[in-house]
Amino acid sequence: MSDKNEKNRSVSVDKDERRLKPIPFAITFLVMFALWLVLSGKFDAFHMGLGVISCLIVAAMSSDLLITNTTFSTIPGLWGRFLMYFPWLLWQIVLSNIHVLKLVYSRDPLTRINPQMVYFKSRLKNDMALVTFANSITLTPGTITVALSVYGDYAVHAIDDTTAGGLPGDMETKSGHIFGE
């Protein structure tokens, strides 16, 4: 009989873990709906209704992915560090665009373009830090994150030797700093 009680208790714990948490859900919905409004540019009732419905569904399915820690004391610091990271990332994207532009318009591009795969292990441990780092690599022109393992092993395609030589670099450190690593 005690086995039956333990089984029932473990089922209830699993249900509690899957329960929708209101704070992450609300923050996820608000962020997604704000993005919806900015990107759609449609402010009539029909499109805003579709936006609300879509954002509610996506927030219900993925709110635990965007906000992993629900304590109020850590959320402002996390978002603050991300907002400090964002301009730096935009600058890196601009610099990478200029680098790729120079590669494309050089007189002998075949000698300068050297596509290659770069494999490395990241020191990051936080899942969100690993994903942020992978996405940041992909956002910068000339590099694409091809694979990322849960252990922090990366496979990145780089367009040339200079780009490959810069991996993992400052971007890893700054991505880790966002999540307290």
PyMOL commands that place a pseudoatom at each C-alpha (Angstrom):
pseudoatom trace, name=CA, resn=MET, resi=1, chain=A, elem=C, hetatm=0, pos=[0.000, 0.000, 0.000]
pseudoatom trace, name=CA, resn=SER, resi=2, chain=A, elem=C, hetatm=0, pos=[2.895, 2.391, 0.672]
pseudoatom trace, name=CA, resn=ASP, resi=3, chain=A, elem=C, hetatm=0, pos=[4.116, 1.817, -2.904]
pseudoatom trace, name=CA, resn=LYS, resi=4, chain=A, elem=C, hetatm=0, pos=[0.777, 3.078, -4.178]
pseudoatom trace, name=CA, resn=ASN, resi=5, chain=A, elem=C, hetatm=0, pos=[1.031, 6.244, -2.035]
pseudoatom trace, name=CA, resn=GLU, resi=6, chain=A, elem=C, hetatm=0, pos=[4.566, 6.923, -3.261]
pseudoatom trace, name=CA, resn=LYS, resi=7, chain=A, elem=C, hetatm=0, pos=[3.431, 6.502, -6.853]
pseudoatom trace, name=CA, resn=ASN, resi=8, chain=A, elem=C, hetatm=0, pos=[0.539, 8.937, -6.340]
pseudoatom trace, name=CA, resn=ARG, resi=9, chain=A, elem=C, hetatm=0, pos=[2.832, 11.430, -4.620]
pseudoatom trace, name=CA, resn=SER, resi=10, chain=A, elem=C, hetatm=0, pos=[5.378, 11.335, -7.445]
pseudoatom trace, name=CA, resn=VAL, resi=11, chain=A, elem=C, hetatm=0, pos=[2.613, 11.955, -9.965]
pseudoatom trace, name=CA, resn=SER, resi=12, chain=A, elem=C, hetatm=0, pos=[1.444, 15.005, -8.033]
pseudoatom trace, name=CA, resn=VAL, resi=13, chain=A, elem=C, hetatm=0, pos=[5.010, 16.367, -7.917]
pseudoatom trace, name=CA, resn=ASP, resi=14, chain=A, elem=C, hetatm=0, pos=[5.263, 15.997, -11.693]
pseudoatom trace, name=CA, resn=LYS, resi=15, chain=A, elem=C, hetatm=0, pos=[1.977, 17.892, -12.110]
pseudoatom trace, name=CA, resn=ASP, resi=16, chain=A, elem=C, hetatm=0, pos=[3.276, 20.683, -9.861]
pseudoatom trace, name=CA, resn=GLU, resi=17, chain=A, elem=C, hetatm=0, pos=[6.434, 21.011, -11.943]
pseudoatom trace, name=CA, resn=ARG, resi=18, chain=A, elem=C, hetatm=0, pos=[4.389, 21.332, -15.129]
pseudoatom trace, name=CA, resn=ARG, resi=19, chain=A, elem=C, hetatm=0, pos=[1.970, 23.861, -13.669]
pseudoatom trace, name=CA, resn=LEU, resi=20, chain=A, elem=C, hetatm=0, pos=[1.878, 27.241, -15.349]
pseudoatom trace, name=CA, resn=LYS, resi=21, chain=A, elem=C, hetatm=0, pos=[3.608, 29.821, -13.170]
pseudoatom trace, name=CA, resn=PRO, resi=22, chain=A, elem=C, hetatm=0, pos=[1.924, 33.233, -13.365]
pseudoatom trace, name=CA, resn=ILE, resi=23, chain=A, elem=C, hetatm=0, pos=[4.974, 35.527, -13.211]
pseudoatom trace, name=CA, resn=PRO, resi=24, chain=A, elem=C, hetatm=0, pos=[7.000, 33.862, -16.007]
pseudoatom trace, name=CA, resn=PHE, resi=25, chain=A, elem=C, hetatm=0, pos=[3.807, 33.464, -18.051]
pseudoatom trace, name=CA, resn=ALA, resi=26, chain=A, elem=C, hetatm=0, pos=[2.888, 37.151, -17.710]
pseudoatom trace, name=CA, resn=ILE, resi=27, chain=A, elem=C, hetatm=0, pos=[6.395, 38.379, -18.525]
pseudoatom trace, name=CA, resn=THR, resi=28, chain=A, elem=C, hetatm=0, pos=[6.674, 36.039, -21.516]
pseudoatom trace, name=CA, resn=PHE, resi=29, chain=A, elem=C, hetatm=0, pos=[3.261, 37.115, -22.807]
pseudoatom trace, name=CA, resn=LEU, resi=30, chain=A, elem=C, hetatm=0, pos=[4.060, 40.821, -22.441]
pseudoatom trace, name=CA, resn=VAL, resi=31, chain=A, elem=C, hetatm=0, pos=[7.437, 40.507, -24.178]
pseudoatom trace, name=CA, resn=MET, resi=32, chain=A, elem=C, hetatm=0, pos=[5.959, 38.493, -27.038]
pseudoatom trace, name=CA, resn=PHE, resi=33, chain=A, elem=C, hetatm=0, pos=[2.946, 40.750, -27.466]
pseudoatom trace, name=CA, resn=ALA, resi=34, chain=A, elem=C, hetatm=0, pos=[5.139, 43.863, -27.490]
pseudoatom trace, name=CA, resn=LEU, resi=35, chain=A, elem=C, hetatm=0, pos=[7.298, 42.217, -30.151]
pseudoatom trace, name=CA, resn=TRP, resi=36, chain=A, elem=C, hetatm=0, pos=[4.147, 41.252, -32.070]
pseudoatom trace, name=CA, resn=LEU, resi=37, chain=A, elem=C, hetatm=0, pos=[2.952, 44.859, -32.052]
pseudoatom trace, name=CA, resn=VAL, resi=38, chain=A, elem=C, hetatm=0, pos=[6.307, 46.241, -33.176]
pseudoatom trace, name=CA, resn=LEU, resi=39, chain=A, elem=C, hetatm=0, pos=[6.834, 43.716, -35.957]
pseudoatom trace, name=CA, resn=SER, resi=40, chain=A, elem=C, hetatm=0, pos=[3.275, 43.507, -37.283]
pseudoatom trace, name=CA, resn=GLY, resi=41, chain=A, elem=C, hetatm=0, pos=[2.450, 47.204, -37.311]
pseudoatom trace, name=CA, resn=LYS, resi=42, chain=A, elem=C, hetatm=0, pos=[-1.247, 46.278, -37.465]
pseudoatom trace, name=CA, resn=PHE, resi=43, chain=A, elem=C, hetatm=0, pos=[-3.387, 47.825, -34.755]
pseudoatom trace, name=CA, resn=ASP, resi=44, chain=A, elem=C, hetatm=0, pos=[-6.894, 46.847, -35.810]
pseudoatom trace, name=CA, resn=ALA, resi=45, chain=A, elem=C, hetatm=0, pos=[-9.020, 44.563, -33.607]
pseudoatom trace, name=CA, resn=PHE, resi=46, chain=A, elem=C, hetatm=0, pos=[-8.645, 41.506, -35.843]
pseudoatom trace, name=CA, resn=HIS, resi=47, chain=A, elem=C, hetatm=0, pos=[-4.836, 41.501, -35.956]
pseudoatom trace, name=CA, resn=MET, resi=48, chain=A, elem=C, hetatm=0, pos=[-4.440, 42.440, -32.300]
pseudoatom trace, name=CA, resn=GLY, resi=49, chain=A, elem=C, hetatm=0, pos=[-6.848, 39.627, -31.395]
pseudoatom trace, name=CA, resn=LEU, resi=50, chain=A, elem=C, hetatm=0, pos=[-4.739, 37.183, -33.389]
pseudoatom trace, name=CA, resn=GLY, resi=51, chain=A, elem=C, hetatm=0, pos=[-1.663, 38.548, -31.651]
pseudoatom trace, name=CA, resn=VAL, resi=52, chain=A, elem=C, hetatm=0, pos=[-3.171, 38.055, -28.195]
pseudoatom trace, name=CA, resn=ILE, resi=53, chain=A, elem=C, hetatm=0, pos=[-4.291, 34.495, -29.005]
pseudoatom trace, name=CA, resn=SER, resi=54, chain=A, elem=C, hetatm=0, pos=[-0.931, 33.558, -30.549]
pseudoatom trace, name=CA, resn=CYS, resi=55, chain=A, elem=C, hetatm=0, pos=[1.067, 35.082, -27.709]
pseudoatom trace, name=CA, resn=LEU, resi=56, chain=A, elem=C, hetatm=0, pos=[-1.118, 33.390, -25.071]
pseudoatom trace, name=CA, resn=ILE, resi=57, chain=A, elem=C, hetatm=0, pos=[-0.564, 29.988, -26.692]
pseudoatom trace, name=CA, resn=VAL, resi=58, chain=A, elem=C, hetatm=0, pos=[3.183, 30.456, -27.119]
pseudoatom trace, name=CA, resn=ALA, resi=59, chain=A, elem=C, hetatm=0, pos=[3.581, 31.905, -23.611]
pseudoatom trace, name=CA, resn=ALA, resi=60, chain=A, elem=C, hetatm=0, pos=[1.692, 28.945, -22.132]
pseudoatom trace, name=CA, resn=MET, resi=61, chain=A, elem=C, hetatm=0, pos=[3.980, 26.498, -23.938]
pseudoatom trace, name=CA, resn=SER, resi=62, chain=A, elem=C, hetatm=0, pos=[7.300, 28.267, -23.433]
pseudoatom trace, name=CA, resn=SER, resi=63, chain=A, elem=C, hetatm=0, pos=[7.168, 30.612, -20.446]
pseudoatom trace, name=CA, resn=ASP, resi=64, chain=A, elem=C, hetatm=0, pos=[9.451, 28.320, -18.452]
pseudoatom trace, name=CA, resn=LEU, resi=65, chain=A, elem=C, hetatm=0, pos=[12.095, 28.692, -21.170]
pseudoatom trace, name=CA, resn=LEU, resi=66, chain=A, elem=C, hetatm=0, pos=[12.288, 32.486, -21.159]
pseudoatom trace, name=CA, resn=ILE, resi=67, chain=A, elem=C, hetatm=0, pos=[12.129, 32.979, -17.392]
pseudoatom trace, name=CA, resn=THR, resi=68, chain=A, elem=C, hetatm=0, pos=[13.902, 30.171, -15.578]
pseudoatom trace, name=CA, resn=ASN, resi=69, chain=A, elem=C, hetatm=0, pos=[14.190, 31.853, -12.179]
pseudoatom trace, name=CA, resn=THR, resi=70, chain=A, elem=C, hetatm=0, pos=[11.022, 33.408, -10.792]
pseudoatom trace, name=CA, resn=THR, resi=71, chain=A, elem=C, hetatm=0, pos=[12.419, 35.379, -7.875]
pseudoatom trace, name=CA, resn=PHE, resi=72, chain=A, elem=C, hetatm=0, pos=[11.865, 39.091, -8.319]
pseudoatom trace, name=CA, resn=SER, resi=73, chain=A, elem=C, hetatm=0, pos=[15.302, 39.936, -6.974]
pseudoatom trace, name=CA, resn=THR, resi=74, chain=A, elem=C, hetatm=0, pos=[17.163, 38.276, -9.872]
pseudoatom trace, name=CA, resn=ILE, resi=75, chain=A, elem=C, hetatm=0, pos=[14.956, 39.236, -12.825]
pseudoatom trace, name=CA, resn=PRO, resi=76, chain=A, elem=C, hetatm=0, pos=[15.889, 42.967, -12.993]
pseudoatom trace, name=CA, resn=GLY, resi=77, chain=A, elem=C, hetatm=0, pos=[19.606, 42.171, -12.805]
pseudoatom trace, name=CA, resn=LEU, resi=78, chain=A, elem=C, hetatm=0, pos=[19.311, 39.542, -15.520]
pseudoatom trace, name=CA, resn=TRP, resi=79, chain=A, elem=C, hetatm=0, pos=[17.420, 41.857, -17.856]
pseudoatom trace, name=CA, resn=GLY, resi=80, chain=A, elem=C, hetatm=0, pos=[19.728, 44.736, -17.002]
pseudoatom trace, name=CA, resn=ARG, resi=81, chain=A, elem=C, hetatm=0, pos=[22.794, 42.692, -17.920]
pseudoatom trace, name=CA, resn=PHE, resi=82, chain=A, elem=C, hetatm=0, pos=[21.091, 41.567, -21.128]
pseudoatom trace, name=CA, resn=LEU, resi=83, chain=A, elem=C, hetatm=0, pos=[20.266, 45.172, -22.050]
pseudoatom trace, name=CA, resn=MET, resi=84, chain=A, elem=C, hetatm=0, pos=[23.940, 46.054, -21.519]
pseudoatom trace, name=CA, resn=TYR, resi=85, chain=A, elem=C, hetatm=0, pos=[24.974, 43.097, -23.719]
pseudoatom trace, name=CA, resn=PHE, resi=86, chain=A, elem=C, hetatm=0, pos=[22.621, 43.971, -26.572]
pseudoatom trace, name=CA, resn=PRO, resi=87, chain=A, elem=C, hetatm=0, pos=[24.414, 47.147, -27.819]
pseudoatom trace, name=CA, resn=TRP, resi=88, chain=A, elem=C, hetatm=0, pos=[27.742, 45.315, -27.678]
pseudoatom trace, name=CA, resn=LEU, resi=89, chain=A, elem=C, hetatm=0, pos=[26.239, 42.475, -29.749]
pseudoatom trace, name=CA, resn=LEU, resi=90, chain=A, elem=C, hetatm=0, pos=[24.850, 44.955, -32.283]
pseudoatom trace, name=CA, resn=TRP, resi=91, chain=A, elem=C, hetatm=0, pos=[28.324, 46.488, -32.604]
pseudoatom trace, name=CA, resn=GLN, resi=92, chain=A, elem=C, hetatm=0, pos=[29.813, 43.027, -33.197]
pseudoatom trace, name=CA, resn=ILE, resi=93, chain=A, elem=C, hetatm=0, pos=[27.228, 42.430, -35.915]
pseudoatom trace, name=CA, resn=VAL, resi=94, chain=A, elem=C, hetatm=0, pos=[28.224, 45.707, -37.600]
pseudoatom trace, name=CA, resn=LEU, resi=95, chain=A, elem=C, hetatm=0, pos=[31.922, 44.816, -37.403]
pseudoatom trace, name=CA, resn=SER, resi=96, chain=A, elem=C, hetatm=0, pos=[31.256, 41.335, -38.798]
pseudoatom trace, name=CA, resn=ASN, resi=97, chain=A, elem=C, hetatm=0, pos=[29.221, 42.812, -41.652]
pseudoatom trace, name=CA, resn=ILE, resi=98, chain=A, elem=C, hetatm=0, pos=[32.141, 45.079, -42.548]
pseudoatom trace, name=CA, resn=HIS, resi=99, chain=A, elem=C, hetatm=0, pos=[34.551, 42.126, -42.390]
pseudoatom trace, name=CA, resn=VAL, resi=100, chain=A, elem=C, hetatm=0, pos=[32.367, 39.997, -44.691]
pseudoatom trace, name=CA, resn=LEU, resi=101, chain=A, elem=C, hetatm=0, pos=[31.907, 42.976, -47.026]
pseudoatom trace, name=CA, resn=LYS, resi=102, chain=A, elem=C, hetatm=0, pos=[35.702, 43.300, -47.301]
pseudoatom trace, name=CA, resn=LEU, resi=103, chain=A, elem=C, hetatm=0, pos=[35.976, 39.563, -48.039]
pseudoatom trace, name=CA, resn=VAL, resi=104, chain=A, elem=C, hetatm=0, pos=[33.355, 39.771, -50.770]
pseudoatom trace, name=CA, resn=TYR, resi=105, chain=A, elem=C, hetatm=0, pos=[34.861, 42.820, -52.477]
pseudoatom trace, name=CA, resn=SER, resi=106, chain=A, elem=C, hetatm=0, pos=[38.523, 41.841, -52.200]
pseudoatom trace, name=CA, resn=ARG, resi=107, chain=A, elem=C, hetatm=0, pos=[40.354, 41.342, -55.507]
pseudoatom trace, name=CA, resn=ASP, resi=108, chain=A, elem=C, hetatm=0, pos=[41.070, 37.656, -54.895]
pseudoatom trace, name=CA, resn=PRO, resi=109, chain=A, elem=C, hetatm=0, pos=[38.312, 36.352, -52.601]
pseudoatom trace, name=CA, resn=LEU, resi=110, chain=A, elem=C, hetatm=0, pos=[39.193, 32.683, -53.062]
pseudoatom trace, name=CA, resn=THR, resi=111, chain=A, elem=C, hetatm=0, pos=[42.526, 33.157, -51.320]
pseudoatom trace, name=CA, resn=ARG, resi=112, chain=A, elem=C, hetatm=0, pos=[40.935, 34.988, -48.415]
pseudoatom trace, name=CA, resn=ILE, resi=113, chain=A, elem=C, hetatm=0, pos=[37.707, 33.022, -47.958]
pseudoatom trace, name=CA, resn=ASN, resi=114, chain=A, elem=C, hetatm=0, pos=[38.522, 29.769, -46.230]
pseudoatom trace, name=CA, resn=PRO, resi=115, chain=A, elem=C, hetatm=0, pos=[35.310, 28.101, -44.996]
pseudoatom trace, name=CA, resn=GLN, resi=116, chain=A, elem=C, hetatm=0, pos=[35.919, 25.792, -42.070]
pseudoatom trace, name=CA, resn=MET, resi=117, chain=A, elem=C, hetatm=0, pos=[34.336, 24.095, -39.097]
pseudoatom trace, name=CA, resn=VAL, resi=118, chain=A, elem=C, hetatm=0, pos=[35.566, 25.112, -35.660]
pseudoatom trace, name=CA, resn=TYR, resi=119, chain=A, elem=C, hetatm=0, pos=[34.998, 22.812, -32.695]
pseudoatom trace, name=CA, resn=PHE, resi=120, chain=A, elem=C, hetatm=0, pos=[35.398, 23.965, -29.113]
pseudoatom trace, name=CA, resn=LYS, resi=121, chain=A, elem=C, hetatm=0, pos=[34.079, 23.346, -25.628]
pseudoatom trace, name=CA, resn=SER, resi=122, chain=A, elem=C, hetatm=0, pos=[32.561, 26.279, -23.791]
pseudoatom trace, name=CA, resn=ARG, resi=123, chain=A, elem=C, hetatm=0, pos=[33.191, 26.942, -20.133]
pseudoatom trace, name=CA, resn=LEU, resi=124, chain=A, elem=C, hetatm=0, pos=[29.538, 28.027, -19.715]
pseudoatom trace, name=CA, resn=LYS, resi=125, chain=A, elem=C, hetatm=0, pos=[27.283, 25.795, -17.620]
pseudoatom trace, name=CA, resn=ASN, resi=126, chain=A, elem=C, hetatm=0, pos=[23.909, 27.583, -17.660]
pseudoatom trace, name=CA, resn=ASP, resi=127, chain=A, elem=C, hetatm=0, pos=[21.633, 26.330, -20.464]
pseudoatom trace, name=CA, resn=MET, resi=128, chain=A, elem=C, hetatm=0, pos=[20.375, 29.811, -21.287]
pseudoatom trace, name=CA, resn=ALA, resi=129, chain=A, elem=C, hetatm=0, pos=[23.949, 31.125, -21.403]
pseudoatom trace, name=CA, resn=LEU, resi=130, chain=A, elem=C, hetatm=0, pos=[24.893, 28.339, -23.832]
pseudoatom trace, name=CA, resn=VAL, resi=131, chain=A, elem=C, hetatm=0, pos=[21.923, 29.099, -26.085]
pseudoatom trace, name=CA, resn=THR, resi=132, chain=A, elem=C, hetatm=0, pos=[22.477, 32.871, -25.916]
pseudoatom trace, name=CA, resn=PHE, resi=133, chain=A, elem=C, hetatm=0, pos=[26.101, 32.349, -26.899]
pseudoatom trace, name=CA, resn=ALA, resi=134, chain=A, elem=C, hetatm=0, pos=[25.114, 30.023, -29.781]
pseudoatom trace, name=CA, resn=ASN, resi=135, chain=A, elem=C, hetatm=0, pos=[22.525, 32.497, -31.068]
pseudoatom trace, name=CA, resn=SER, resi=136, chain=A, elem=C, hetatm=0, pos=[24.956, 35.393, -30.751]
pseudoatom trace, name=CA, resn=ILE, resi=137, chain=A, elem=C, hetatm=0, pos=[27.486, 33.501, -32.866]
pseudoatom trace, name=CA, resn=THR, resi=138, chain=A, elem=C, hetatm=0, pos=[24.851, 32.852, -35.530]
pseudoatom trace, name=CA, resn=LEU, resi=139, chain=A, elem=C, hetatm=0, pos=[23.711, 36.490, -35.548]
pseudoatom trace, name=CA, resn=THR, resi=140, chain=A, elem=C, hetatm=0, pos=[27.183, 37.729, -36.451]
pseudoatom trace, name=CA, resn=PRO, resi=141, chain=A, elem=C, hetatm=0, pos=[27.763, 37.400, -40.211]
pseudoatom trace, name=CA, resn=GLY, resi=142, chain=A, elem=C, hetatm=0, pos=[30.453, 34.938, -41.220]
pseudoatom trace, name=CA, resn=THR, resi=143, chain=A, elem=C, hetatm=0, pos=[29.650, 32.407, -38.498]
pseudoatom trace, name=CA, resn=ILE, resi=144, chain=A, elem=C, hetatm=0, pos=[26.866, 29.896, -37.960]
pseudoatom trace, name=CA, resn=THR, resi=145, chain=A, elem=C, hetatm=0, pos=[26.445, 27.636, -34.951]
pseudoatom trace, name=CA, resn=VAL, resi=146, chain=A, elem=C, hetatm=0, pos=[25.855, 24.231, -36.500]
pseudoatom trace, name=CA, resn=ALA, resi=147, chain=A, elem=C, hetatm=0, pos=[25.635, 22.149, -33.328]
pseudoatom trace, name=CA, resn=LEU, resi=148, chain=A, elem=C, hetatm=0, pos=[25.538, 22.607, -29.570]
pseudoatom trace, name=CA, resn=SER, resi=149, chain=A, elem=C, hetatm=0, pos=[25.517, 19.786, -27.059]
pseudoatom trace, name=CA, resn=VAL, resi=150, chain=A, elem=C, hetatm=0, pos=[24.179, 19.920, -23.512]
pseudoatom trace, name=CA, resn=TYR, resi=151, chain=A, elem=C, hetatm=0, pos=[27.802, 19.601, -22.375]
pseudoatom trace, name=CA, resn=GLY, resi=152, chain=A, elem=C, hetatm=0, pos=[28.800, 22.859, -24.067]
pseudoatom trace, name=CA, resn=ASP, resi=153, chain=A, elem=C, hetatm=0, pos=[30.461, 21.390, -27.156]
pseudoatom trace, name=CA, resn=TYR, resi=154, chain=A, elem=C, hetatm=0, pos=[30.054, 23.692, -30.140]
pseudoatom trace, name=CA, resn=ALA, resi=155, chain=A, elem=C, hetatm=0, pos=[30.459, 23.166, -33.862]
pseudoatom trace, name=CA, resn=VAL, resi=156, chain=A, elem=C, hetatm=0, pos=[30.626, 26.501, -35.686]
pseudoatom trace, name=CA, resn=HIS, resi=157, chain=A, elem=C, hetatm=0, pos=[31.043, 27.168, -39.384]
pseudoatom trace, name=CA, resn=ALA, resi=158, chain=A, elem=C, hetatm=0, pos=[33.338, 30.146, -40.023]
pseudoatom trace, name=CA, resn=ILE, resi=159, chain=A, elem=C, hetatm=0, pos=[33.861, 31.898, -43.346]
pseudoatom trace, name=CA, resn=ASP, resi=160, chain=A, elem=C, hetatm=0, pos=[37.605, 32.539, -42.964]
pseudoatom trace, name=CA, resn=ASP, resi=161, chain=A, elem=C, hetatm=0, pos=[40.649, 32.132, -40.727]
pseudoatom trace, name=CA, resn=THR, resi=162, chain=A, elem=C, hetatm=0, pos=[40.185, 35.492, -38.983]
pseudoatom trace, name=CA, resn=THR, resi=163, chain=A, elem=C, hetatm=0, pos=[36.611, 34.690, -38.013]
pseudoatom trace, name=CA, resn=ALA, resi=164, chain=A, elem=C, hetatm=0, pos=[37.550, 31.182, -36.898]
pseudoatom trace, name=CA, resn=GLY, resi=165, chain=A, elem=C, hetatm=0, pos=[40.435, 32.510, -34.811]
pseudoatom trace, name=CA, resn=GLY, resi=166, chain=A, elem=C, hetatm=0, pos=[38.096, 34.720, -32.796]
pseudoatom trace, name=CA, resn=LEU, resi=167, chain=A, elem=C, hetatm=0, pos=[36.058, 31.813, -31.417]
pseudoatom trace, name=CA, resn=PRO, resi=168, chain=A, elem=C, hetatm=0, pos=[34.964, 31.551, -28.624]
pseudoatom trace, name=CA, resn=GLY, resi=169, chain=A, elem=C, hetatm=0, pos=[36.401, 34.936, -27.585]
pseudoatom trace, name=CA, resn=ASP, resi=170, chain=A, elem=C, hetatm=0, pos=[34.747, 37.811, -25.736]
pseudoatom trace, name=CA, resn=MET, resi=171, chain=A, elem=C, hetatm=0, pos=[31.266, 36.759, -26.765]
pseudoatom trace, name=CA, resn=GLU, resi=172, chain=A, elem=C, hetatm=0, pos=[31.447, 33.682, -24.523]
pseudoatom trace, name=CA, resn=THR, resi=173, chain=A, elem=C, hetatm=0, pos=[32.529, 35.737, -21.521]
pseudoatom trace, name=CA, resn=LYS, resi=174, chain=A, elem=C, hetatm=0, pos=[29.841, 38.375, -22.089]
pseudoatom trace, name=CA, resn=SER, resi=175, chain=A, elem=C, hetatm=0, pos=[27.094, 35.765, -22.654]
pseudoatom trace, name=CA, resn=GLY, resi=176, chain=A, elem=C, hetatm=0, pos=[28.097, 34.057, -19.421]
pseudoatom trace, name=CA, resn=HIS, resi=177, chain=A, elem=C, hetatm=0, pos=[28.066, 37.353, -17.537]
pseudoatom trace, name=CA, resn=ILE, resi=178, chain=A, elem=C, hetatm=0, pos=[24.378, 37.869, -18.380]
pseudoatom trace, name=CA, resn=PHE, resi=179, chain=A, elem=C, hetatm=0, pos=[23.496, 34.708, -16.457]
pseudoatom trace, name=CA, resn=GLY, resi=180, chain=A, elem=C, hetatm=0, pos=[25.938, 35.192, -13.596]
pseudoatom trace, name=CA, resn=GLU, resi=181, chain=A, elem=C, hetatm=0, pos=[28.801, 32.979, -14.781]
for i in range(1, 181): cmd.bond("trace and resi %d" % i, "trace and resi %d" % (i + 1))
show_as sticks, trace
zoom trace
